[in-house]
Amino acid sequence: GSNENTNGLLRQYFPKGIDVSAYSQSKLNSVARRLNERPRKTLNFQTPAEQFYQCIASTG
């Protein structure tokens, strides 16, 4: 389910079947940043970025 949800979020920026090589790396990074800063219900309304940083901070 999580993968399908992420695909749906990506479709907001890139239509299905589009060649992403037509987009600059800057644009792709911008979309990735927006998605990683979006709170997710499955993460108790934390962002993926927050969850990631908590995970690496607890292992250090």
C-alpha distance matrix in Angstrom:
0.0 3.8 5.5 5.2 6.2 8.7 9.9 10.6 12.5 14.3 15.4 17.3 19.5 19.5 19.5 17.8 20.4 22.4 24.3 23.3 26.6 28.3 27.1 28.9 27.6 28.4 26.1 23.2 23.9 24.1 20.6 19.2 21.2 20.1 16.4 17.3 19.5 17.0 16.3 12.8 12.4 10.4 13.5 16.0 16.6 17.7 17.2 15.7 19.4 20.7 18.5 19.6 23.2 23.2 22.0 24.7 27.3 27.0 27.6 30.6
3.8 0.0 3.8 5.5 5.0 6.2 8.6 9.8 10.6 12.4 14.3 15.9 17.7 18.0 18.8 17.5 20.0 21.5 23.0 21.5 24.7 26.5 24.8 26.3 24.7 25.3 23.3 20.3 20.6 20.9 17.7 15.9 17.8 16.9 13.1 13.7 16.0 13.9 13.4 10.1 10.6 8.4 10.9 13.8 14.2 14.7 13.8 12.1 15.7 17.2 15.0 16.0 19.6 19.9 18.7 21.3 23.9 23.9 24.6 27.4
5.5 3.8 0.0 3.8 5.4 5.1 6.2 8.7 9.9 10.5 12.4 14.7 16.0 15.7 16.3 14.7 16.8 18.3 19.7 18.4 21.5 23.5 22.2 23.9 22.4 23.5 21.4 18.2 19.1 19.8 16.4 14.7 17.3 16.8 13.0 14.0 16.9 15.2 15.5 12.7 13.9 12.0 14.0 17.2 17.1 17.3 15.6 13.4 16.6 18.8 16.9 17.0 20.7 21.6 20.2 22.2 25.2 25.5 25.7 28.4
5.2 5.5 3.8 0.0 3.8 5.4 5.0 6.2 8.7 9.8 10.5 13.0 15.0 14.5 14.4 12.7 15.3 17.2 19.2 18.4 21.9 23.4 22.3 24.5 23.5 24.5 22.0 19.1 20.5 20.7 17.0 16.1 18.7 17.5 14.0 15.7 18.2 15.9 16.3 13.6 14.4 13.2 15.8 18.5 18.1 18.9 17.4 15.8 19.1 21.2 19.6 20.1 23.7 24.5 23.5 25.6 28.4 28.8 29.2 31.9
6.2 5.0 5.4 3.8 0.0 3.8 5.4 5.1 6.3 8.7 9.9 11.3 13.6 14.2 14.6 13.8 16.9 18.2 20.3 19.0 22.5 23.7 22.1 24.0 23.0 23.4 20.8 18.2 19.2 18.8 15.2 14.5 16.5 14.8 11.3 13.2 15.2 12.5 12.8 10.2 11.2 10.7 13.2 15.6 14.8 15.8 14.3 13.4 16.7 18.6 17.4 18.4 21.7 22.5 22.0 24.3 26.8 27.3 28.2 30.7
8.7 6.2 5.1 5.4 3.8 0.0 3.8 5.3 5.0 6.2 8.6 10.2 11.5 12.0 13.3 12.8 15.5 16.2 17.8 16.0 19.4 20.8 19.0 20.6 19.4 19.8 17.5 14.7 15.5 15.5 12.0 10.9 13.3 12.2 8.6 10.5 13.0 11.1 12.3 10.4 12.5 11.9 13.4 16.3 15.1 15.2 13.0 11.4 14.4 16.8 15.9 16.3 19.6 20.9 20.3 22.2 24.8 25.7 26.4 28.6
9.9 8.6 6.2 5.0 5.4 3.8 0.0 3.8 5.4 5.0 6.3 9.0 10.3 9.7 10.2 9.2 11.9 13.0 14.9 13.8 17.4 18.6 17.4 19.6 18.9 19.9 17.1 14.4 16.2 16.3 12.6 12.2 15.2 14.0 10.9 13.4 15.9 14.1 15.7 14.0 15.9 15.3 17.1 19.9 18.7 18.9 16.6 15.0 17.7 20.4 19.6 19.6 22.9 24.4 23.7 25.3 28.1 29.1 29.5 31.7
10.6 9.8 8.7 6.2 5.1 5.3 3.8 0.0 3.8 5.4 5.1 6.9 9.5 9.7 9.7 9.5 13.0 14.0 16.6 15.6 19.3 19.9 18.6 21.0 20.7 21.1 18.0 15.9 17.6 16.9 13.1 13.6 16.0 13.9 11.2 14.2 15.9 13.5 14.9 13.3 14.9 15.2 17.3 19.5 17.9 18.8 16.7 16.0 18.7 21.1 20.7 21.3 24.4 25.7 25.5 27.3 29.8 30.8 31.6 33.8
12.5 10.6 9.9 8.7 6.3 5.0 5.4 3.8 0.0 3.8 5.4 5.5 7.6 9.1 10.5 11.3 14.6 14.6 16.8 15.0 18.6 19.1 17.1 19.0 18.5 18.3 15.3 13.5 14.7 13.6 9.9 10.5 12.5 10.2 7.6 10.9 12.4 10.1 12.2 11.3 13.7 14.4 15.7 17.9 15.8 16.3 13.8 13.4 15.8 18.3 18.3 18.9 21.7 23.3 23.4 25.1 27.4 28.7 29.7 31.6
14.3 12.4 10.5 9.8 8.7 6.2 5.0 5.4 3.8 0.0 3.8 5.3 5.5 6.0 8.1 8.9 11.7 11.3 13.1 11.3 14.8 15.4 13.6 15.7 15.3 15.7 12.6 10.5 12.5 11.9 8.1 9.0 11.8 10.3 8.2 11.4 13.5 12.2 14.8 14.3 17.0 17.3 18.3 20.8 18.8 18.7 15.7 14.7 16.5 19.6 19.7 19.6 22.3 24.4 24.3 25.5 28.0 29.6 30.2 31.8
15.4 14.3 12.4 10.5 9.9 8.6 6.3 5.1 5.4 3.8 0.0 3.8 5.2 4.8 5.1 6.4 9.8 9.8 12.6 11.7 15.5 15.5 14.3 17.0 17.4 17.8 14.4 12.9 15.4 14.5 10.9 12.5 15.2 13.2 11.5 15.0 16.7 14.9 17.4 16.7 18.9 19.5 21.0 23.3 21.2 21.6 18.9 18.2 20.2 23.1 23.2 23.3 26.0 28.0 27.9 29.2 31.7 33.2 33.9 35.6
17.3 15.9 14.7 13.0 11.3 10.2 9.0 6.9 5.5 5.3 3.8 0.0 3.8 6.0 7.2 9.7 12.9 12.2 14.8 13.4 17.0 16.4 14.6 17.0 17.6 17.2 13.6 12.9 15.0 13.2 9.8 12.1 14.0 11.4 10.5 14.3 15.1 13.2 16.0 16.0 18.3 19.6 20.8 22.6 20.0 20.5 17.9 17.9 19.6 22.2 22.9 23.3 25.7 27.7 28.1 29.4 31.5 33.3 34.3 35.8
19.5 17.7 16.0 15.0 13.6 11.5 10.3 9.5 7.6 5.5 5.2 3.8 0.0 3.8 6.7 9.7 12.1 10.3 12.3 10.4 13.8 13.0 10.9 13.2 14.0 13.7 10.0 9.6 12.0 10.5 7.4 10.2 12.4 10.4 10.3 13.9 15.0 14.1 17.3 17.8 20.6 21.6 22.3 24.4 21.7 21.6 18.5 18.2 19.2 22.3 23.2 23.1 25.2 27.6 28.0 28.9 31.1 33.1 33.9 35.1
19.5 18.0 15.7 14.5 14.2 12.0 9.7 9.7 9.1 6.0 4.8 6.0 3.8 0.0 3.8 6.5 8.4 6.6 8.8 7.7 11.3 10.8 9.7 12.8 13.9 14.5 10.9 9.9 13.2 12.6 9.6 11.8 14.7 13.4 12.7 16.1 17.9 17.0 20.1 20.0 22.7 23.2 24.2 26.6 24.3 24.1 21.0 20.1 21.3 24.6 25.1 24.6 27.1 29.5 29.5 30.2 32.7 34.7 35.0 36.4
19.5 18.8 16.3 14.4 14.6 13.3 10.2 9.7 10.5 8.1 5.1 7.2 6.7 3.8 0.0 3.8 6.3 5.7 9.2 9.6 13.2 12.5 12.4 15.9 17.3 18.1 14.6 13.6 16.9 16.4 13.3 15.4 18.3 16.8 15.7 19.2 20.9 19.6 22.3 21.8 24.1 24.5 26.0 28.4 26.2 26.5 23.6 22.7 24.4 27.5 27.7 27.5 30.1 32.4 32.2 33.1 35.8 37.5 37.8 39.4
17.8 17.5 14.7 12.7 13.8 12.8 9.2 9.5 11.3 8.9 6.4 9.7 9.7 6.5 3.8 0.0 3.8 5.6 9.0 10.1 13.6 13.8 14.3 17.7 18.7 20.1 16.9 15.3 18.6 18.6 15.3 16.7 20.0 18.8 17.0 20.2 22.4 21.0 23.4 22.3 24.3 24.3 26.0 28.7 27.0 27.2 24.5 23.2 25.1 28.3 28.0 27.6 30.6 32.7 32.0 33.1 36.0 37.4 37.5 39.3
20.4 20.0 16.8 15.3 16.9 15.5 11.9 13.0 14.6 11.7 9.8 12.9 12.1 8.4 6.3 3.8 0.0 3.8 6.5 8.9 11.7 12.2 13.6 17.1 18.3 20.3 17.4 15.7 19.3 19.9 17.0 18.2 21.7 21.0 19.5 22.4 24.9 23.9 26.4 25.4 27.5 27.2 28.8 31.6 30.0 30.0 27.1 25.4 27.1 30.5 30.2 29.3 32.3 34.6 33.7 34.5 37.5 39.0 38.8 40.5
22.4 21.5 18.3 17.2 18.2 16.2 13.0 14.0 14.6 11.3 9.8 12.2 10.3 6.6 5.7 5.6 3.8 0.0 3.8 6.0 8.8 8.6 10.0 13.7 15.3 17.2 14.3 13.1 16.9 17.4 14.9 16.6 19.9 19.4 18.5 21.4 23.7 23.1 26.1 25.6 28.1 28.0 29.2 32.0 30.1 29.8 26.6 25.1 26.3 29.8 29.9 28.9 31.6 34.2 33.5 34.0 36.9 38.7 38.5 39.9
24.3 23.0 19.7 19.2 20.3 17.8 14.9 16.6 16.8 13.1 12.6 14.8 12.3 8.8 9.2 9.0 6.5 3.8 0.0 3.8 5.4 6.1 8.2 11.6 13.2 15.6 13.4 12.1 15.8 17.0 15.1 16.4 19.8 20.0 19.3 21.8 24.3 24.3 27.4 27.1 29.9 29.6 30.4 33.4 31.5 30.8 27.4 25.5 26.4 30.0 30.2 28.7 31.2 34.1 33.3 33.3 36.3 38.3 37.8 39.0
23.3 21.5 18.4 18.4 19.0 16.0 13.8 15.6 15.0 11.3 11.7 13.4 10.4 7.7 9.6 10.1 8.9 6.0 3.8 0.0 3.8 5.2 5.5 8.5 9.6 12.1 10.0 8.3 12.0 13.4 11.8 12.9 16.2 16.7 16.3 18.6 21.1 21.4 24.6 24.7 27.7 27.4 27.9 30.9 28.9 27.9 24.4 22.5 23.0 26.7 27.1 25.5 27.8 30.8 30.2 30.1 33.0 35.1 34.7 35.7
26.6 24.7 21.5 21.9 22.5 19.4 17.4 19.3 18.6 14.8 15.5 17.0 13.8 11.3 13.2 13.6 11.7 8.8 5.4 3.8 0.0 3.8 5.3 7.4 8.7 11.8 10.7 9.5 12.9 14.7 14.0 14.9 18.0 19.1 19.0 20.8 23.4 24.2 27.5 27.7 30.9 30.5 30.7 33.8 31.8 30.5 26.9 24.8 24.9 28.7 29.2 27.2 29.2 32.4 31.7 31.2 34.1 36.4 35.7 36.4
28.3 26.5 23.5 23.4 23.7 20.8 18.6 19.9 19.1 15.4 15.5 16.4 13.0 10.8 12.5 13.8 12.2 8.6 6.1 5.2 3.8 0.0 3.8 6.7 9.5 11.7 10.1 10.2 13.7 14.7 14.2 16.0 18.7 19.3 19.7 22.0 24.0 24.7 28.2 28.7 31.9 31.9 32.1 35.0 32.7 31.6 28.0 26.4 26.4 30.1 30.9 29.2 31.1 34.3 34.0 33.5 36.2 38.7 38.3 38.9
27.1 24.8 22.2 22.3 22.1 19.0 17.4 18.6 17.1 13.6 14.3 14.6 10.9 9.7 12.4 14.3 13.6 10.0 8.2 5.5 5.3 3.8 0.0 3.8 6.6 8.1 6.2 6.8 10.2 10.9 10.8 12.8 15.2 15.8 16.6 18.8 20.6 21.5 25.1 26.0 29.3 29.5 29.4 32.2 29.8 28.4 24.8 23.4 23.1 26.8 27.9 26.3 27.9 31.2 31.1 30.7 33.2 35.8 35.6 36.0
28.9 26.3 23.9 24.5 24.0 20.6 19.6 21.0 19.0 15.7 17.0 17.0 13.2 12.8 15.9 17.7 17.1 13.7 11.6 8.5 7.4 6.7 3.8 0.0 3.8 5.2 5.2 6.4 8.6 9.9 11.0 12.5 14.3 15.6 17.0 18.5 20.2 21.7 25.4 26.6 30.2 30.3 29.8 32.5 30.0 28.3 24.6 23.2 22.3 25.9 27.3 25.4 26.6 30.1 30.2 29.3 31.6 34.5 34.2 34.3
27.6 24.7 22.4 23.5 23.0 19.4 18.9 20.7 18.5 15.3 17.4 17.6 14.0 13.9 17.3 18.7 18.3 15.3 13.2 9.6 8.7 9.5 6.6 3.8 0.0 3.8 5.4 5.0 6.0 8.5 9.9 10.4 12.1 14.2 15.3 16.2 18.1 20.1 23.6 24.8 28.5 28.4 27.5 30.4 28.1 26.0 22.3 20.6 19.4 23.1 24.4 22.2 23.3 26.9 26.8 25.8 28.1 31.0 30.6 30.6
28.4 25.3 23.5 24.5 23.4 19.8 19.9 21.1 18.3 15.7 17.8 17.2 13.7 14.5 18.1 20.1 20.3 17.2 15.6 12.1 11.8 11.7 8.1 5.2 3.8 0.0 3.8 5.5 5.1 6.1 8.8 9.9 10.4 12.4 14.4 15.2 16.4 18.6 22.2 23.9 27.7 28.0 26.9 29.4 26.8 24.8 21.0 19.9 18.5 21.9 23.7 21.9 22.6 26.2 26.6 25.6 27.5 30.6 30.6 30.4
26.1 23.3 21.4 22.0 20.8 17.5 17.1 18.0 15.3 12.6 14.4 13.6 10.0 10.9 14.6 16.9 17.4 14.3 13.4 10.0 10.7 10.1 6.2 5.2 5.4 3.8 0.0 3.8 5.4 5.0 6.3 8.7 9.8 10.7 12.5 14.2 15.4 16.9 20.6 22.2 25.8 26.3 25.7 28.1 25.4 23.8 20.1 19.2 18.4 21.9 23.5 22.2 23.3 26.6 27.1 26.6 28.7 31.5 31.8 32.0
23.2 20.3 18.2 19.1 18.2 14.7 14.4 15.9 13.5 10.5 12.9 12.9 9.6 9.9 13.6 15.3 15.7 13.1 12.1 8.3 9.5 10.2 6.8 6.4 5.0 5.5 3.8 0.0 3.8 5.4 5.2 6.2 8.6 10.0 10.7 12.2 14.3 15.7 19.2 20.2 23.8 23.9 23.3 26.1 23.8 22.1 18.4 16.9 16.4 20.1 21.2 19.6 21.2 24.5 24.5 24.1 26.5 29.1 29.2 29.6
23.9 20.6 19.1 20.5 19.2 15.5 16.2 17.6 14.7 12.5 15.4 15.0 12.0 13.2 16.9 18.6 19.3 16.9 15.8 12.0 12.9 13.7 10.2 8.6 6.0 5.1 5.4 3.8 0.0 3.8 5.5 5.0 6.1 8.6 9.9 10.3 12.1 14.3 17.8 19.3 23.0 23.1 21.9 24.6 22.3 20.1 16.4 14.9 13.7 17.3 18.9 17.1 18.2 21.6 21.9 21.3 23.4 26.2 26.4 26.6
24.1 20.9 19.8 20.7 18.8 15.5 16.3 16.9 13.6 11.9 14.5 13.2 10.5 12.6 16.4 18.6 19.9 17.4 17.0 13.4 14.7 14.7 10.9 9.9 8.5 6.1 5.0 5.4 3.8 0.0 3.8 5.5 5.1 6.3 8.7 9.9 10.6 12.5 16.3 18.2 21.9 22.6 21.5 23.8 21.0 19.2 15.5 15.0 13.9 17.1 19.1 18.0 18.9 22.1 23.0 22.7 24.5 27.3 28.0 28.2
20.6 17.7 16.4 17.0 15.2 12.0 12.6 13.1 9.9 8.1 10.9 9.8 7.4 9.6 13.3 15.3 17.0 14.9 15.1 11.8 14.0 14.2 10.8 11.0 9.9 8.8 6.3 5.2 5.5 3.8 0.0 3.8 5.4 5.1 6.2 8.6 9.9 10.8 14.5 15.9 19.4 20.1 19.5 21.9 19.2 17.9 14.3 13.6 13.5 16.8 18.3 17.5 19.1 22.0 22.6 22.8 24.9 27.4 28.0 28.7
19.2 15.9 14.7 16.1 14.5 10.9 12.2 13.6 10.5 9.0 12.5 12.1 10.2 11.8 15.4 16.7 18.2 16.6 16.4 12.9 14.9 16.0 12.8 12.5 10.4 9.9 8.7 6.2 5.0 5.5 3.8 0.0 3.8 5.5 5.2 6.1 8.5 10.1 13.4 14.4 18.1 18.2 17.3 20.0 17.8 15.9 12.2 10.7 10.5 14.1 15.2 14.1 15.9 18.8 19.1 19.3 21.5 23.9 24.4 25.2
21.2 17.8 17.3 18.7 16.5 13.3 15.2 16.0 12.5 11.8 15.2 14.0 12.4 14.7 18.3 20.0 21.7 19.9 19.8 16.2 18.0 18.7 15.2 14.3 12.1 10.4 9.8 8.6 6.1 5.1 5.4 3.8 0.0 3.8 5.5 5.1 6.1 8.7 12.0 14.0 17.8 18.3 16.8 19.1 16.5 14.3 10.6 10.0 8.8 12.1 14.0 13.1 14.1 17.2 18.2 18.2 19.9 22.6 23.5 23.9
20.1 16.9 16.8 17.5 14.8 12.2 14.0 13.9 10.2 10.3 13.2 11.4 10.4 13.4 16.8 18.8 21.0 19.4 20.0 16.7 19.1 19.3 15.8 15.6 14.2 12.4 10.7 10.0 8.6 6.3 5.1 5.5 3.8 0.0 3.8 5.5 5.2 6.3 10.1 12.3 16.0 17.1 16.1 17.9 14.9 13.5 10.0 10.4 10.2 12.9 14.9 14.9 16.1 18.7 19.9 20.6 22.0 24.5 25.7 26.5
16.4 13.1 13.0 14.0 11.3 8.6 10.9 11.2 7.6 8.2 11.5 10.5 10.3 12.7 15.7 17.0 19.5 18.5 19.3 16.3 19.0 19.7 16.6 17.0 15.3 14.4 12.5 10.7 9.9 8.7 6.2 5.2 5.5 3.8 0.0 3.8 5.4 5.2 8.6 9.7 13.4 14.0 13.4 15.7 13.2 12.0 8.5 8.2 9.2 12.0 13.1 13.3 15.3 17.5 18.2 19.3 21.2 23.2 24.3 25.6
17.3 13.7 14.0 15.7 13.2 10.5 13.4 14.2 10.9 11.4 15.0 14.3 13.9 16.1 19.2 20.2 22.4 21.4 21.8 18.6 20.8 22.0 18.8 18.5 16.2 15.2 14.2 12.2 10.3 9.9 8.6 6.1 5.1 5.5 3.8 0.0 3.8 5.5 8.0 9.4 13.2 13.3 11.8 14.3 12.1 9.9 6.2 5.2 5.4 8.6 9.8 9.7 11.5 13.8 14.7 15.6 17.4 19.5 20.7 21.8
19.5 16.0 16.9 18.2 15.2 13.0 15.9 15.9 12.4 13.5 16.7 15.1 15.0 17.9 20.9 22.4 24.9 23.7 24.3 21.1 23.4 24.0 20.6 20.2 18.1 16.4 15.4 14.3 12.1 10.6 9.9 8.5 6.1 5.2 5.4 3.8 0.0 3.8 6.4 9.3 12.9 14.0 12.1 13.7 10.8 8.7 5.3 6.7 6.2 8.1 10.4 11.2 12.1 14.1 15.8 16.9 17.9 20.1 21.9 22.7
17.0 13.9 15.2 15.9 12.5 11.1 14.1 13.5 10.1 12.2 14.9 13.2 14.1 17.0 19.6 21.0 23.9 23.1 24.3 21.4 24.2 24.7 21.5 21.7 20.1 18.6 16.9 15.7 14.3 12.5 10.8 10.1 8.7 6.3 5.2 5.5 3.8 0.0 3.8 6.4 10.0 11.7 10.6 11.9 8.7 7.9 5.3 7.3 8.6 9.9 11.4 13.0 14.5 15.8 17.4 19.1 20.2 21.9 23.8 25.2
16.3 13.4 15.5 16.3 12.8 12.3 15.7 14.9 12.2 14.8 17.4 16.0 17.3 20.1 22.3 23.4 26.4 26.1 27.4 24.6 27.5 28.2 25.1 25.4 23.6 22.2 20.6 19.2 17.8 16.3 14.5 13.4 12.0 10.1 8.6 8.0 6.4 3.8 0.0 3.8 6.8 8.9 7.5 8.2 4.8 4.9 4.1 7.1 9.2 9.1 10.0 12.6 14.1 14.5 16.2 18.5 19.3 20.5 22.8 24.4
12.8 10.1 12.7 13.6 10.2 10.4 14.0 13.3 11.3 14.3 16.7 16.0 17.8 20.0 21.8 22.3 25.4 25.6 27.1 24.7 27.7 28.7 26.0 26.6 24.8 23.9 22.2 20.2 19.3 18.2 15.9 14.4 14.0 12.3 9.7 9.4 9.3 6.4 3.8 0.0 3.8 5.4 5.3 6.7 4.7 5.9 5.9 7.4 10.6 10.7 10.2 12.8 15.1 15.1 16.0 18.8 20.1 20.6 22.7 24.9
12.4 10.6 13.9 14.4 11.2 12.5 15.9 14.9 13.7 17.0 18.9 18.3 20.6 22.7 24.1 24.3 27.5 28.1 29.9 27.7 30.9 31.9 29.3 30.2 28.5 27.7 25.8 23.8 23.0 21.9 19.4 18.1 17.8 16.0 13.4 13.2 12.9 10.0 6.8 3.8 0.0 3.8 5.3 5.2 4.8 7.6 9.1 10.5 13.8 13.2 12.2 15.2 17.5 16.8 17.6 20.8 21.8 21.8 24.1 26.5
10.4 8.4 12.0 13.2 10.7 11.9 15.3 15.2 14.4 17.3 19.5 19.6 21.6 23.2 24.5 24.3 27.2 28.0 29.6 27.4 30.5 31.9 29.5 30.3 28.4 28.0 26.3 23.9 23.1 22.6 20.1 18.2 18.3 17.1 14.0 13.3 14.0 11.7 8.9 5.4 3.8 0.0 3.8 5.6 7.0 8.5 9.7 9.8 13.4 13.0 10.9 13.7 16.4 15.5 15.5 18.9 20.3 19.9 21.8 24.6
13.5 10.9 14.0 15.8 13.2 13.4 17.1 17.3 15.7 18.3 21.0 20.8 22.3 24.2 26.0 26.0 28.8 29.2 30.4 27.9 30.7 32.1 29.4 29.8 27.5 26.9 25.7 23.3 21.9 21.5 19.5 17.3 16.8 16.1 13.4 11.8 12.1 10.6 7.5 5.3 5.3 3.8 0.0 3.8 5.3 5.3 7.1 7.4 10.5 9.4 7.4 10.6 13.0 11.8 12.3 15.7 16.8 16.6 18.8 21.3
16.0 13.8 17.2 18.5 15.6 16.3 19.9 19.5 17.9 20.8 23.3 22.6 24.4 26.6 28.4 28.7 31.6 32.0 33.4 30.9 33.8 35.0 32.2 32.5 30.4 29.4 28.1 26.1 24.6 23.8 21.9 20.0 19.1 17.9 15.7 14.3 13.7 11.9 8.2 6.7 5.2 5.6 3.8 0.0 3.8 5.5 8.7 10.4 12.9 11.0 9.7 13.3 14.9 13.3 14.5 17.9 18.3 17.9 20.6 23.0
16.6 14.2 17.1 18.1 14.8 15.1 18.7 17.9 15.8 18.8 21.2 20.0 21.7 24.3 26.2 27.0 30.0 30.1 31.5 28.9 31.8 32.7 29.8 30.0 28.1 26.8 25.4 23.8 22.3 21.0 19.2 17.8 16.5 14.9 13.2 12.1 10.8 8.7 4.8 4.7 4.8 7.0 5.3 3.8 0.0 3.8 6.5 9.3 11.5 10.0 9.9 13.4 14.8 13.9 15.6 18.6 19.0 19.3 22.1 24.1
17.7 14.7 17.3 18.9 15.8 15.2 18.9 18.8 16.3 18.7 21.6 20.5 21.6 24.1 26.5 27.2 30.0 29.8 30.8 27.9 30.5 31.6 28.4 28.3 26.0 24.8 23.8 22.1 20.1 19.2 17.9 15.9 14.3 13.5 12.0 9.9 8.7 7.9 4.9 5.9 7.6 8.5 5.3 5.5 3.8 0.0 3.8 6.6 8.1 6.2 6.6 10.0 11.1 10.4 12.4 15.2 15.5 16.2 18.9 20.6
17.2 13.8 15.6 17.4 14.3 13.0 16.6 16.7 13.8 15.7 18.9 17.9 18.5 21.0 23.6 24.5 27.1 26.6 27.4 24.4 26.9 28.0 24.8 24.6 22.3 21.0 20.1 18.4 16.4 15.5 14.3 12.2 10.6 10.0 8.5 6.2 5.3 5.3 4.1 5.9 9.1 9.7 7.1 8.7 6.5 3.8 0.0 3.8 5.3 5.1 6.3 8.6 10.0 10.7 12.4 14.5 15.4 16.8 18.9 20.4
15.7 12.1 13.4 15.8 13.4 11.4 15.0 16.0 13.4 14.7 18.2 17.9 18.2 20.1 22.7 23.2 25.4 25.1 25.5 22.5 24.8 26.4 23.4 23.2 20.6 19.9 19.2 16.9 14.9 15.0 13.6 10.7 10.0 10.4 8.2 5.2 6.7 7.3 7.1 7.4 10.5 9.8 7.4 10.4 9.3 6.6 3.8 0.0 3.8 5.5 5.1 6.1 8.6 9.9 10.5 12.4 14.1 15.5 17.0 18.7
19.4 15.7 16.6 19.1 16.7 14.4 17.7 18.7 15.8 16.5 20.2 19.6 19.2 21.3 24.4 25.1 27.1 26.3 26.4 23.0 24.9 26.4 23.1 22.3 19.4 18.5 18.4 16.4 13.7 13.9 13.5 10.5 8.8 10.2 9.2 5.4 6.2 8.6 9.2 10.6 13.8 13.4 10.5 12.9 11.5 8.1 5.3 3.8 0.0 3.8 5.4 5.1 6.2 8.6 9.8 10.7 12.1 14.3 15.8 16.8
20.7 17.2 18.8 21.2 18.6 16.8 20.4 21.1 18.3 19.6 23.1 22.2 22.3 24.6 27.5 28.3 30.5 29.8 30.0 26.7 28.7 30.1 26.8 25.9 23.1 21.9 21.9 20.1 17.3 17.1 16.8 14.1 12.1 12.9 12.0 8.6 8.1 9.9 9.1 10.7 13.2 13.0 9.4 11.0 10.0 6.2 5.1 5.5 3.8 0.0 3.8 5.4 5.2 6.1 8.6 10.1 10.5 12.3 14.6 15.6
18.5 15.0 16.9 19.6 17.4 15.9 19.6 20.7 18.3 19.7 23.2 22.9 23.2 25.1 27.7 28.0 30.2 29.9 30.2 27.1 29.2 30.9 27.9 27.3 24.4 23.7 23.5 21.2 18.9 19.1 18.3 15.2 14.0 14.9 13.1 9.8 10.4 11.4 10.0 10.2 12.2 10.9 7.4 9.7 9.9 6.6 6.3 5.1 5.4 3.8 0.0 3.8 5.6 5.2 6.2 8.8 9.9 10.8 12.8 14.7
19.6 16.0 17.0 20.1 18.4 16.3 19.6 21.3 18.9 19.6 23.3 23.3 23.1 24.6 27.5 27.6 29.3 28.9 28.7 25.5 27.2 29.2 26.3 25.4 22.2 21.9 22.2 19.6 17.1 18.0 17.5 14.1 13.1 14.9 13.3 9.7 11.2 13.0 12.6 12.8 15.2 13.7 10.6 13.3 13.4 10.0 8.6 6.1 5.1 5.4 3.8 0.0 3.8 5.5 5.1 6.3 8.5 10.1 11.1 12.7
23.2 19.6 20.7 23.7 21.7 19.6 22.9 24.4 21.7 22.3 26.0 25.7 25.2 27.1 30.1 30.6 32.3 31.6 31.2 27.8 29.2 31.1 27.9 26.6 23.3 22.6 23.3 21.2 18.2 18.9 19.1 15.9 14.1 16.1 15.3 11.5 12.1 14.5 14.1 15.1 17.5 16.4 13.0 14.9 14.8 11.1 10.0 8.6 6.2 5.2 5.6 3.8 0.0 3.8 5.3 5.2 5.9 8.5 10.1 10.7
23.2 19.9 21.6 24.5 22.5 20.9 24.4 25.7 23.3 24.4 28.0 27.7 27.6 29.5 32.4 32.7 34.6 34.2 34.1 30.8 32.4 34.3 31.2 30.1 26.9 26.2 26.6 24.5 21.6 22.1 22.0 18.8 17.2 18.7 17.5 13.8 14.1 15.8 14.5 15.1 16.8 15.5 11.8 13.3 13.9 10.4 10.7 9.9 8.6 6.1 5.2 5.5 3.8 0.0 3.8 5.6 5.1 6.2 8.9 10.2
22.0 18.7 20.2 23.5 22.0 20.3 23.7 25.5 23.4 24.3 27.9 28.1 28.0 29.5 32.2 32.0 33.7 33.5 33.3 30.2 31.7 34.0 31.1 30.2 26.8 26.6 27.1 24.5 21.9 23.0 22.6 19.1 18.2 19.9 18.2 14.7 15.8 17.4 16.2 16.0 17.6 15.5 12.3 14.5 15.6 12.4 12.4 10.5 9.8 8.6 6.2 5.1 5.3 3.8 0.0 3.8 5.5 5.4 6.7 9.1
24.7 21.3 22.2 25.6 24.3 22.2 25.3 27.3 25.1 25.5 29.2 29.4 28.9 30.2 33.1 33.1 34.5 34.0 33.3 30.1 31.2 33.5 30.7 29.3 25.8 25.6 26.6 24.1 21.3 22.7 22.8 19.3 18.2 20.6 19.3 15.6 16.9 19.1 18.5 18.8 20.8 18.9 15.7 17.9 18.6 15.2 14.5 12.4 10.7 10.1 8.8 6.3 5.2 5.6 3.8 0.0 3.8 5.4 5.3 6.5
27.3 23.9 25.2 28.4 26.8 24.8 28.1 29.8 27.4 28.0 31.7 31.5 31.1 32.7 35.8 36.0 37.5 36.9 36.3 33.0 34.1 36.2 33.2 31.6 28.1 27.5 28.7 26.5 23.4 24.5 24.9 21.5 19.9 22.0 21.2 17.4 17.9 20.2 19.3 20.1 21.8 20.3 16.8 18.3 19.0 15.5 15.4 14.1 12.1 10.5 9.9 8.5 5.9 5.1 5.5 3.8 0.0 3.8 5.5 5.4
27.0 23.9 25.5 28.8 27.3 25.7 29.1 30.8 28.7 29.6 33.2 33.3 33.1 34.7 37.5 37.4 39.0 38.7 38.3 35.1 36.4 38.7 35.8 34.5 31.0 30.6 31.5 29.1 26.2 27.3 27.4 23.9 22.6 24.5 23.2 19.5 20.1 21.9 20.5 20.6 21.8 19.9 16.6 17.9 19.3 16.2 16.8 15.5 14.3 12.3 10.8 10.1 8.5 6.2 5.4 5.4 3.8 0.0 3.8 5.6
27.6 24.6 25.7 29.2 28.2 26.4 29.5 31.6 29.7 30.2 33.9 34.3 33.9 35.0 37.8 37.5 38.8 38.5 37.8 34.7 35.7 38.3 35.6 34.2 30.6 30.6 31.8 29.2 26.4 28.0 28.0 24.4 23.5 25.7 24.3 20.7 21.9 23.8 22.8 22.7 24.1 21.8 18.8 20.6 22.1 18.9 18.9 17.0 15.8 14.6 12.8 11.1 10.1 8.9 6.7 5.3 5.5 3.8 0.0 3.8
30.6 27.4 28.4 31.9 30.7 28.6 31.7 33.8 31.6 31.8 35.6 35.8 35.1 36.4 39.4 39.3 40.5 39.9 39.0 35.7 36.4 38.9 36.0 34.3 30.6 30.4 32.0 29.6 26.6 28.2 28.7 25.2 23.9 26.5 25.6 21.8 22.7 25.2 24.4 24.9 26.5 24.6 21.3 23.0 24.1 20.6 20.4 18.7 16.8 15.6 14.7 12.7 10.7 10.2 9.1 6.5 5.4 5.6 3.8 0.0
